[in-house]
Amino acid sequence: MDIVFHSVLNRTGAARYLREEILRGREGLLVTWTAENDVPEGWHNVALSHGPRGRGKVAGMLWRIWVWSKQVVFVFTRCRSADTVHVNSIANVGAIAAIAMRQRSLNVVLYAHESPVGKWLFVYRLIRSIYRGRVITVSPYMQAELSAIGIRSTWRYPRAFSTITPLHGALPLSDVVMVAHPDESKGFGLVSQFLQELPQAISVRLYLSRQPDKDVRFSPNVTVIIGKPLESEDYNARICVLATNPVSTRETFSYITAESLSAGVPVVCAPSGGVSEQLIHLVNGYFVPEYSSRAFVDAVQLVLTDVALCAALSKGARMCNALKVLPGDAA
């Protein structure tokens, strides 16, 4: 039996990795912060908290500390007979600390999704000091980032993105598809400005992870979808625009980029971290020369009006993705 520690089954890349890479082909206990309804077959969900997280920074942190303390108890009381303990994301601080204390008796794998800068640096220093299990991450870029702070890891390209995804039953073709989080640190300010400056003749399908805190009005050419888990057909567009701020957020691996490429849709974005490994400028994507709304508008207009370039980028997206087929994937 395997035991997996995870936070919440939401629309983040870590949750996608959990479903496609960790849970698939296994069974056991899925230990989450809150109760989950959408648990894959073969897995029993153990919820560490049944109430909502506290509102505000102080209440939210107290709630996390409570969850982490319950992770510690769970490791010491329930993990003795586990074949393997998987910790998906370093956000599971309590599980990592408890495992470090008794790791000699446990087979442990830690999956590192977060870049070791900013708020996560302390946790990574803790891991470097006390954790001795295996560490797996998603890209050579992330492996190099971890190596720079003294953590050895191996990287594994997510199997879910190593093939082309057919767009069966696809939605009507849009010029642009965008997936964004309504947070300033994720570049939502630029997203809003970009969509205001974009010519209304260009159709946009905008997927937001949640309702924005402030009332934001978009032009009629922008269709907004809030809180919907994306399927392959949602990427039925000529291009995908990724407006993540490369300064405030260092992407270790962009699942939006991977999903878009698997659908044969090239990506327009600013080069940053792991995204720069996934895209090749003018082959399967287009890098804007600077992080500004004007640069994004110019890039989108250039790609969409140059029919030959747009077709070549789409072909490049499929070609590059096909080369990522892993051993055992090709039947």
Residue pairs with C-beta under 8 A, 6 or more apart in sequence:
1 27
1 28
1 29
1 81
1 82
1 83
2 26
2 27
2 28
2 29
2 82
2 83
2 84
2 85
2 86
3 28
3 29
3 31
3 78
3 79
3 82
3 84
3 85
3 86
4 18
4 22
4 23
4 28
4 29
4 30
4 31
4 43
4 85
4 86
4 87
4 88
5 31
5 71
5 85
5 86
5 87
5 88
5 92
5 95
6 14
6 15
6 18
6 30
6 31
6 32
6 88
6 89
6 92
7 14
7 32
7 33
7 89
7 91
7 92
8 15
8 32
8 33
8 34
8 36
9 15
9 18
9 32
9 36
9 38
9 39
10 209
11 209
11 229
11 230
13 113
13 253
13 254
13 255
14 88
14 89
14 111
14 113
16 158
16 160
16 255
17 88
17 111
17 113
17 138
17 158
17 255
18 88
19 40
20 158
20 159
20 160
21 111
21 156
21 158
21 159
21 160
22 86
22 88
22 111
23 30
23 40
23 42
23 43
24 40
26 42
27 42
27 43
28 42
28 43
28 44
28 82
28 83
29 43
29 44
29 45
29 46
29 78
30 36
30 39
30 43
30 44
30 45
30 46
31 46
31 48
31 71
31 74
31 95
32 45
32 46
32 47
32 48
33 47
33 48
33 49
33 53
33 67
34 47
34 48
34 49
34 50
34 52
34 53
35 45
35 47
35 50
36 45
36 47
39 45
46 74
48 67
48 70
48 71
48 74
49 63
49 66
49 67
49 70
53 59
53 60
53 63
53 64
54 60
54 62
54 63
64 93
67 94
68 92
68 93
68 94
68 95
68 97
69 94
70 94
71 92
71 93
71 94
71 95
71 98
72 94
72 95
72 97
72 98
74 95
74 98
75 85
75 94
75 95
75 98
75 99
75 102
76 98
76 102
79 85
79 99
79 106
80 105
82 106
82 107
83 107
84 107
84 108
84 109
85 95
85 99
85 106
85 107
85 108
85 109
86 108
86 109
86 111
87 95
87 96
87 99
87 108
87 109
87 110
87 111
88 111
88 113
89 111
89 112
89 113
89 114
90 96
90 110
90 112
90 113
90 114
90 120
90 123
90 124
90 127
91 114
93 123
93 126
96 110
96 123
96 126
96 127
96 131
97 126
97 130
99 106
99 108
99 131
99 133
100 130
100 131
100 132
101 130
103 131
103 132
103 133
106 133
107 133
108 133
108 134
109 133
109 134
109 135
109 136
110 127
110 131
110 133
110 134
110 135
110 136
111 135
111 136
111 137
112 135
112 136
112 137
112 142
112 146
112 151
112 153
113 137
113 138
113 252
113 253
114 120
114 252
115 142
115 145
115 250
115 251
115 252
115 273
116 124
116 145
116 146
116 148
116 149
116 151
117 145
117 250
121 149
124 146
124 149
124 151
125 149
127 135
127 151
128 149
128 150
128 151
134 154
135 146
135 151
135 152
135 153
135 154
136 153
136 154
136 155
136 156
137 143
137 146
137 153
137 154
137 155
137 156
137 252
138 155
138 156
138 157
138 158
138 252
138 253
138 274
139 155
139 157
139 252
139 253
139 274
139 277
139 278
140 155
140 277
141 252
141 253
141 273
141 274
141 276
141 277
142 153
142 155
142 252
142 253
142 273
142 274
143 153
143 154
143 155
145 252
146 152
146 153
147 153
157 324
157 326
158 253
158 255
158 258
159 326
159 329
160 258
161 255
161 258
161 259
161 261
161 262
161 321
161 324
162 321
162 324
162 325
162 326
162 329
163 262
163 321
163 322
163 325
163 329
164 262
164 263
164 264
164 318
164 321
164 322
165 232
165 235
165 259
165 262
165 263
166 232
167 232
167 233
167 235
167 236
167 263
168 232
168 233
169 233
170 232
170 233
170 236
171 205
171 233
171 234
171 236
172 236
173 236
173 237
173 238
174 203
174 204
174 205
174 223
174 236
174 237
174 238
175 202
175 203
175 204
175 237
175 238
175 239
175 304
176 198
176 202
176 203
176 204
176 205
176 237
176 238
176 239
176 240
176 241
176 300
176 304
177 204
177 205
177 207
177 234
177 235
177 236
177 237
177 239
177 240
177 241
177 260
177 265
178 191
178 204
178 205
178 206
178 207
178 240
178 241
178 242
178 243
179 207
179 230
179 240
179 242
179 256
180 186
180 187
180 188
180 191
180 206
180 207
180 208
180 209
180 243
181 188
181 208
181 209
181 210
182 188
182 208
182 209
182 210
182 211
182 212
182 213
182 216
185 245
185 248
185 249
186 244
186 245
186 248
186 249
187 243
187 244
187 245
187 248
187 249
188 212
190 243
190 245
190 291
190 292
190 293
190 296
191 206
191 243
192 216
192 218
193 293
194 241
194 243
194 293
194 296
194 297
195 204
195 206
195 218
195 219
195 222
196 219
196 293
197 293
197 294
197 297
198 204
198 219
198 221
198 297
198 300
199 301
200 219
200 220
200 221
201 221
202 221
202 300
202 301
202 304
203 221
203 223
204 221
204 222
204 223
205 222
205 223
205 225
205 234
205 237
206 218
206 222
206 223
206 224
206 225
207 225
207 226
207 228
207 230
207 234
208 224
208 225
208 226
208 227
209 226
209 227
210 226
210 227
211 226
211 227
218 224
228 234
230 259
232 259
232 262
232 263
235 259
235 260
235 263
235 265
236 263
236 265
237 265
238 265
238 303
238 304
238 310
238 314
239 265
239 266
239 267
239 268
239 286
239 300
239 303
239 304
239 310
239 313
240 256
240 257
240 260
240 265
240 266
240 267
240 268
241 267
241 268
241 269
241 296
241 300
242 254
242 256
242 257
242 260
242 267
242 268
242 269
242 275
243 269
243 270
243 296
244 251
244 254
244 269
244 270
244 272
244 275
245 270
245 291
246 270
246 271
246 272
246 273
246 291
247 291
249 272
250 272
250 273
251 272
251 273
251 274
251 275
252 273
252 274
253 274
253 278
254 274
254 275
254 278
256 267
257 267
257 269
257 275
257 278
257 279
257 285
258 278
260 266
260 267
260 317
261 267
261 278
261 284
261 317
261 320
261 321
262 321
264 314
264 317
264 318
264 321
265 314
265 317
266 284
266 285
266 286
266 303
266 310
266 313
266 314
266 316
266 317
267 279
267 284
267 285
267 286
267 317
268 285
268 286
268 288
268 296
268 299
268 300
268 303
269 275
269 279
269 285
269 286
269 287
269 288
270 287
270 288
270 290
270 291
271 279
271 281
271 287
278 285
279 285
279 287
280 316
280 320
281 287
282 309
282 313
283 313
283 316
283 320
284 313
284 316
284 317
284 319
284 320
284 321
285 313
285 317
286 299
286 302
286 303
286 313
288 295
288 296
288 298
288 299
289 295
302 309
303 309
303 310
303 313
304 310
